């Protein structure tokens, strides 16, 4: 049985097998004669990651679909999918909570993949951040993680599904 970070590793291997790893190609998707096309590119994934590292809620939300079924599945939570946020405003709340929980969060050393059909993208990175504990210490986390993104017909993110290795945080004394 696979548990914890092994699931993310397995998922990454599956996606690496079926994904085109071209770093510069932009994919247009749409049926022949269709006027609606999805544009998904590595540059889009890079810009989305940069907004995360700036803690830019407005910037992040500009990448998200406005459809009612837009979803963000966080890395942690009581449910099988982690805590799920459904709907534009709920996702905004979930993103804010991430930055409140980890005020120094950064996603480093990213690798980007786009599926050949342009419907999905993957960002693999190293999450680093510290969480304030009730006793005034911080617990520092550093772990590899994967975001699996599904795009809508307008090229906006319809589903953000985050997976992170389950590492043990290191406690440190808060010096602020």
VOFIKE-543366 format. One record per residue (C-alpha): residue in one letter; z, x, y. Coordinates in steps of 0.2 Angstrom, whole numbers, plus 2048, in hexadecimal, padded with zeros to 3 digits. Each point is the difference from the previous one (the first is absolute). Example, Ala and Ser with C-alpha at 12.3 -4.5 7.8 and 13.67 -1.06 7.14 Angstrom:
// VOFIKE-543366
<node type="A" zz="827" xx="83E" yy="7EA"/>
<node type="S" zz="7FD" xx="806" yy="811"/>
This chain:
// VOFIKE-543366
<node type="X" zz="800" xx="800" yy="800"/>
<node type="X" zz="7FB" xx="807" yy="811"/>
<node type="X" zz="80D" xx="7FF" yy="80E"/>
<node type="X" zz="803" xx="806" yy="812"/>
<node type="X" zz="7F4" xx="80D" yy="806"/>
<node type="X" zz="7F6" xx="801" yy="7F0"/>
<node type="X" zz="7F9" xx="7EF" yy="805"/>
<node type="X" zz="7F9" xx="806" yy="810"/>
<node type="X" zz="7F9" xx="810" yy="7F7"/>
<node type="X" zz="7F8" xx="7F5" yy="7F3"/>
<node type="X" zz="7F8" xx="7F5" yy="80E"/>
<node type="X" zz="7FA" xx="80E" yy="80A"/>
<node type="X" zz="7F7" xx="807" yy="7F0"/>
<node type="X" zz="7F8" xx="7F0" yy="7FD"/>
<node type="X" zz="7FA" xx="7FE" yy="812"/>
<node type="X" zz="7FA" xx="812" yy="800"/>
<node type="X" zz="7F6" xx="7FD" yy="7F1"/>
<node type="X" zz="7F7" xx="7F1" yy="807"/>
<node type="X" zz="800" xx="805" yy="813"/>
<node type="X" zz="7F3" xx="80A" yy="809"/>
<node type="X" zz="809" xx="80E" yy="808"/>
<node type="X" zz="7F3" xx="804" yy="80D"/>
<node type="X" zz="80A" xx="804" yy="810"/>
<node type="X" zz="7F2" xx="7FB" yy="80D"/>
<node type="X" zz="7F7" xx="7F1" yy="7F8"/>
<node type="X" zz="801" xx="7EF" yy="808"/>
<node type="X" zz="7FD" xx="7F2" yy="7F4"/>
<node type="X" zz="7F8" xx="7F0" yy="806"/>
<node type="X" zz="803" xx="7F1" yy="7F4"/>
<node type="X" zz="7F7" xx="7EF" yy="801"/>
<node type="X" zz="7F4" xx="7F6" yy="7F5"/>
<node type="X" zz="7EE" xx="802" yy="804"/>
<node type="X" zz="7FC" xx="7F6" yy="80F"/>
<node type="X" zz="812" xx="7FE" yy="804"/>
<node type="X" zz="805" xx="802" yy="812"/>
<node type="X" zz="812" xx="804" yy="7FD"/>
<node type="X" zz="803" xx="812" yy="7FA"/>
<node type="X" zz="810" xx="80A" yy="7FD"/>
<node type="X" zz="801" xx="812" yy="808"/>
<node type="X" zz="80D" xx="80A" yy="7F7"/>
<node type="X" zz="800" xx="813" yy="803"/>
<node type="X" zz="80C" xx="80F" yy="7FE"/>
<node type="X" zz="801" xx="800" yy="813"/>
<node type="X" zz="807" xx="7EF" yy="800"/>
<node type="X" zz="80E" xx="806" yy="7F4"/>
<node type="X" zz="803" xx="80F" yy="80A"/>
<node type="X" zz="802" xx="7F6" yy="810"/>
<node type="X" zz="80C" xx="7F4" yy="7F7"/>
<node type="X" zz="80A" xx="80E" yy="7FA"/>
<node type="X" zz="801" xx="808" yy="811"/>
<node type="X" zz="807" xx="7EF" yy="807"/>
<node type="X" zz="80E" xx="801" yy="7F3"/>
<node type="X" zz="804" xx="811" yy="805"/>
<node type="X" zz="801" xx="7FB" yy="813"/>
<node type="X" zz="80B" xx="7F1" yy="7FB"/>
<node type="X" zz="7F3" xx="7F5" yy="809"/>
<node type="X" zz="803" xx="7EE" yy="7FB"/>
<node type="X" zz="7F2" xx="7FA" yy="80B"/>
<node type="X" zz="7F4" xx="80D" yy="7F9"/>
<node type="X" zz="804" xx="7FC" yy="7EE"/>
<node type="X" zz="7FE" xx="7ED" yy="803"/>
<node type="X" zz="7EF" xx="803" yy="807"/>
<node type="X" zz="7FA" xx="806" yy="7EE"/>
<node type="X" zz="808" xx="7F0" yy="7F8"/>
<node type="X" zz="7F7" xx="7F0" yy="7FC"/>
<node type="X" zz="805" xx="7F0" yy="809"/>
<node type="X" zz="7FD" xx="7F6" yy="7F1"/>
<node type="X" zz="80E" xx="7F5" yy="7FA"/>
<node type="X" zz="801" xx="809" yy="7EF"/>
<node type="X" zz="801" xx="812" yy="807"/>
<node type="X" zz="80E" xx="80A" yy="7F7"/>
<node type="X" zz="80B" xx="80F" yy="800"/>
<node type="X" zz="809" xx="805" yy="7F1"/>
<node type="X" zz="80D" xx="80D" yy="804"/>
<node type="X" zz="806" xx="80E" yy="7F5"/>
<node type="X" zz="811" xx="7F8" yy="7FD"/>
<node type="X" zz="808" xx="7EF" yy="7FD"/>
<node type="X" zz="807" xx="7F5" yy="7F3"/>
<node type="X" zz="7EF" xx="7F8" yy="7FB"/>
<node type="X" zz="7F4" xx="808" yy="7F4"/>
<node type="X" zz="7F4" xx="804" yy="80E"/>
<node type="X" zz="80E" xx="806" yy="80B"/>
<node type="X" zz="804" xx="7F6" yy="810"/>
<node type="X" zz="7F0" xx="7F6" yy="804"/>
<node type="X" zz="7FC" xx="7FB" yy="812"/>
<node type="X" zz="7F2" xx="7F3" yy="801"/>
<node type="X" zz="7F8" xx="7FB" yy="810"/>
<node type="X" zz="7FC" xx="80A" yy="810"/>
<node type="X" zz="811" xx="7FE" yy="809"/>
<node type="X" zz="80A" xx="803" yy="7F0"/>
<node type="X" zz="7F6" xx="810" yy="7FD"/>
<node type="X" zz="804" xx="806" yy="812"/>
<node type="X" zz="812" xx="7FC" yy="7FC"/>
<node type="X" zz="7FF" xx="80B" yy="7F0"/>
<node type="X" zz="7F8" xx="80E" yy="809"/>
<node type="X" zz="80E" xx="800" yy="80D"/>
<node type="X" zz="80D" xx="800" yy="7F3"/>
<node type="X" zz="7F8" xx="80F" yy="7F8"/>
<node type="X" zz="802" xx="80A" yy="810"/>
<node type="X" zz="812" xx="7F9" yy="803"/>
<node type="X" zz="805" xx="806" yy="7EF"/>
<node type="X" zz="7F8" xx="811" yy="801"/>
<node type="X" zz="7FF" xx="804" yy="813"/>
<node type="X" zz="7F8" xx="811" yy="7FD"/>
<node type="X" zz="7F4" xx="7FA" yy="7F2"/>
<node type="X" zz="7F0" xx="80A" yy="7FE"/>
<node type="X" zz="7F2" xx="800" yy="7F3"/>
<node type="X" zz="7FA" xx="811" yy="7FD"/>
<node type="X" zz="7F2" xx="809" yy="7F7"/>
<node type="X" zz="7F5" xx="7F1" yy="7FD"/>
<node type="X" zz="7F1" xx="7FE" yy="7F5"/>
<node type="X" zz="7F4" xx="7F2" yy="802"/>
<node type="X" zz="7F5" xx="7F6" yy="7F4"/>
<node type="X" zz="7F4" xx="7F2" yy="802"/>
<node type="X" zz="7F9" xx="7F5" yy="7F2"/>
<node type="X" zz="7EE" xx="801" yy="7FD"/>
<node type="X" zz="7FE" xx="7ED" yy="805"/>
<node type="X" zz="80B" xx="803" yy="80F"/>
<node type="X" zz="80C" xx="7F2" yy="7FB"/>
<node type="X" zz="80F" xx="80C" yy="7FE"/>
<node type="X" zz="807" xx="810" yy="807"/>
<node type="X" zz="80E" xx="80B" yy="7FA"/>
<node type="X" zz="80B" xx="80C" yy="80B"/>
<node type="X" zz="80B" xx="80C" yy="7F6"/>
<node type="X" zz="80D" xx="809" yy="80B"/>
<node type="X" zz="811" xx="808" yy="801"/>
<node type="X" zz="80D" xx="7F4" yy="807"/>
<node type="X" zz="80E" xx="809" yy="80A"/>
<node type="X" zz="80E" xx="7F7" yy="809"/>
<node type="X" zz="813" xx="7FE" yy="801"/>
<node type="X" zz="80A" xx="7F0" yy="7FF"/>
<node type="X" zz="810" xx="7FE" yy="80A"/>
<node type="X" zz="80F" xx="7FC" yy="7F4"/>
<node type="X" zz="80F" xx="7F6" yy="804"/>
<node type="X" zz="80B" xx="80F" yy="800"/>
<node type="X" zz="7F6" xx="809" yy="80E"/>
<node type="X" zz="7F6" xx="80B" yy="7F4"/>
<node type="X" zz="7EE" xx="800" yy="7FD"/>
<node type="X" zz="7F7" xx="800" yy="7F0"/>
<node type="X" zz="7F0" xx="809" yy="801"/>
<node type="X" zz="7F1" xx="7FB" yy="7F4"/>
<node type="X" zz="7F0" xx="80A" yy="7FC"/>
<node type="X" zz="7F5" xx="7F9" yy="7F3"/>
<node type="X" zz="7ED" xx="7FE" yy="7FC"/>
<node type="X" zz="7FA" xx="7EE" yy="803"/>
<node type="X" zz="7F0" xx="7F6" yy="7FF"/>
<node type="X" zz="7FA" xx="7F1" yy="80A"/>
<node type="X" zz="7F2" xx="7F5" yy="7F8"/>
<node type="X" zz="7F7" xx="7F7" yy="80D"/>
<node type="X" zz="7F5" xx="7F1" yy="7FE"/>
<node type="X" zz="7F4" xx="7FB" yy="80E"/>
<node type="X" zz="7F9" xx="7EF" yy="805"/>
<node type="X" zz="7EE" xx="7FD" yy="805"/>
<node type="X" zz="803" xx="805" yy="812"/>
<node type="X" zz="807" xx="812" yy="7FA"/>
<node type="X" zz="812" xx="7FB" yy="804"/>
<node type="X" zz="80E" xx="804" yy="7F4"/>
<node type="X" zz="804" xx="7F0" yy="7F6"/>
<node type="X" zz="80C" xx="808" yy="7F4"/>
<node type="X" zz="80B" xx="810" yy="802"/>
<node type="X" zz="809" xx="804" yy="7F0"/>
<node type="X" zz="80B" xx="80F" yy="801"/>
<node type="X" zz="807" xx="80A" yy="7F2"/>
<node type="X" zz="80C" xx="80F" yy="801"/>
<node type="X" zz="808" xx="80C" yy="7F4"/>
<node type="X" zz="812" xx="7FB" yy="7FD"/>
<node type="X" zz="808" xx="810" yy="805"/>
<node type="X" zz="813" xx="803" yy="804"/>
<node type="X" zz="803" xx="802" yy="812"/>
<node type="X" zz="80A" xx="80F" yy="807"/>
<node type="X" zz="80F" xx="7FC" yy="80B"/>
<node type="X" zz="803" xx="809" yy="810"/>
<node type="X" zz="80C" xx="7FF" yy="80E"/>
<node type="X" zz="7FA" xx="7F8" yy="810"/>
<node type="X" zz="800" xx="80C" yy="80E"/>
<node type="X" zz="7FB" xx="7F4" yy="80E"/>
